[in-house]
Amino acid sequence: MTISTLSSNLGRHVFGVAALAFGLITLTWRDYNDWHPPRYIVYAAAAALIFGGAATQFRRTAKSGAAVLGAVYLAFALQCVPRIVAAPQIYNSWGNFFEQFSLVAGAAILYACLSTVWSRETLSRIGRILVGICIISFTLEQAIYLAATAHLVPKWLPPSQMFWAVATTVLFALAAVALLTNRMALLATRLLTMMLVSFGLLVWVPLLLSDPHNYTNWSENAETFAIAGTAWILADLLGEYQVK
């Protein structure tokens, strides 16, 4: 079966714009996720992210852009492995790996959607599993660092910061179960996308506006919307497959 395009391109555009922004941030700050790689890696990664992000905005070049972004995100995901091996009991390194791997998954799903190799059924199953595994990691990371998660929740949001930290952790867990068991997966993916976008709009955008000189605020904004783009790409795919 041939997969020519997704019925909706919103996920692709969000994913690509976030990658483009990440590239500009990397170039401006000469850093990537506070990992401080050598300058030549910084410039190469920034160029690849900018090119890949821009390319995904256009149907004719989107496949090439997805391939470039997938390669970049995979390289940085693999960078987490030595830290995991050195200190496997520290979950932060695992969390960093799966955050990057979720972006690899987004690029891979987008690339496959624009190819003629996979059937929609096969691609939907693989996409659900890849994203579902990453969501399990997000659940564990929030549960392990629950106090830190609660601290990020806006204080004005009722009923309390801890309530929303616990609630979003539970929602991550439910989304992972839905994806891995294929039970209400489309609804779960759409709600997951909304939750991730809300994280960006309610948490990271205000932090960026309050302290625009903080690199973390910029990088977390880009990464959050890129991960939301991954979920959105999967939601677009599952929605199209369900309609067929």
Buried (B, 14 or more C-beta within 10 A) or exposed (E): EEBEEBEBBBBBBBBBBBBBBBBBBBBEBEBBBEEEBEEEBBEBBBBBBBBBBBBBBEEEBBBBBBBBBBEBBBBBBEBBEEBBEEEEEEBBBBBBBBBBBBBBBBBBBBBBBBBEEBEBEEBBBBBBBBBBBBBBBBBBBBBBBBEEBBEBBEEEEEEEBBEBBBEBBEBBBBBBBBBBEBEBBBEBBBBBBBBBBEBBBBBBBEBBEEEEEEBEBBBBBBBBBBBBBBBBBBBBBBBBBEEE
